Each structure stands twice: as C-alpha cells, then as structure tokens.
Amino acid sequence: MGKTLRRPRGAALNMTQVNYKVPDDCKAKLESVSQQLGVSAAEGLELILKHLELDADGLPAWADRDSIPEALPMAKAS
C-alpha cells in the first residue's frame, strides 16, 4: 500500500474547506493528476485552480461566451 500524500502539519491553517459533488470520472482525473504530481488531491485541485487561465473578464479561457446567460434586464425607471 502506498504512502498517503498529505500537506505538512500546519500547512492548512487559514484555508477554507470546500465540499462539492462531482462525477466519478472527474474525481478520478483529479486523483490521477495529483498522484502524478506527487501531491494530495487537495493540493492538486489548488494547483489546477491557481493555474487556471482566465480572460480579461475573469472567465476561463475555454469558456463559450455564447452559452453564458446575460444579466437579467433591468426594469426601466418611469
């Protein structure tokens, strides 16, 4: 059995825990990539998010702008 990858003791201070449900294949991909990097899944996710390429509007570079809903129309003042 392999060694469980963990952050050093105390490294998670001032961090927020997240809990999201994701498809099994996405979790497996995260675990596989993290294992190849030699880090825990939490660290792997952190690295992925830190290196996520964003455009000038803060959207992922791969996002399809045409599929993103526009803001709700504002009621005109009378």
C-alpha positions in Angstrom: 0.0 0.0 0.0 1.4 3.4 -0.9 2.0 6.4 1.3 -0.9 8.7 1.7 0.0 12.1 0.3 -0.6 14.9 2.8 0.4 18.5 3.3 2.9 19.2 6.1 1.4 19.6 9.5 0.0 23.1 10.0 0.1 23.9 6.2 -3.7 24.0 6.0 -4.1 26.8 8.6 -6.2 29.8 7.3 -7.6 27.6 4.5 -11.3 27.0 3.8 -12.7 23.5 3.3 -14.9 23.0 0.2 -17.4 20.2 -0.4 -18.8 19.7 -3.9 -20.2 16.7 -5.6 -18.5 15.9 -8.9 -18.9 13.0 -11.3 -16.8 9.9 -10.5 -14.7 10.4 -13.7 -13.8 13.9 -12.7 -12.7 12.8 -9.2 -10.7 10.0 -10.7 -9.0 12.5 -13.1 -8.1 14.8 -10.2 -6.7 12.0 -8.2 -4.7 10.7 -11.2 -3.2 14.1 -12.0 -2.5 14.8 -8.3 -0.8 11.4 -7.9 1.4 12.1 -11.0 2.3 15.4 -9.5 3.2 13.7 -6.2 0.7 15.8 -4.2 -2.6 15.2 -2.4 -5.9 15.7 -4.3 -6.5 18.9 -2.3 -3.1 20.3 -3.3 -3.7 19.1 -6.9 -7.0 21.0 -7.0 -5.4 24.0 -5.6 -2.7 23.9 -8.2 -5.2 23.5 -11.0 -7.2 26.5 -9.8 -4.1 28.6 -9.3 -3.0 27.9 -12.9 -6.5 28.3 -14.5 -6.1 30.7 -17.4 -8.7 33.5 -17.2 -9.5 36.1 -19.8 -9.9 39.8 -19.1 -13.4 39.3 -17.8 -12.4 36.6 -15.3 -13.8 33.8 -17.3 -11.9 30.6 -18.1 -10.1 31.0 -21.5 -12.0 27.9 -22.8 -15.5 29.2 -21.8 -18.0 29.5 -24.6 -19.3 33.1 -24.2 -22.4 32.4 -26.3 -23.6 29.8 -23.8 -23.3 32.1 -20.8 -26.6 33.8 -19.9 -26.7 37.5 -19.9 -27.6 39.6 -16.9 -31.3 40.0 -16.3 -32.7 43.1 -17.9 -33.2 46.0 -15.5 -36.7 47.5 -15.2 -36.8 50.9 -16.8 -37.4 53.8 -14.5 -40.7 55.5 -15.2 
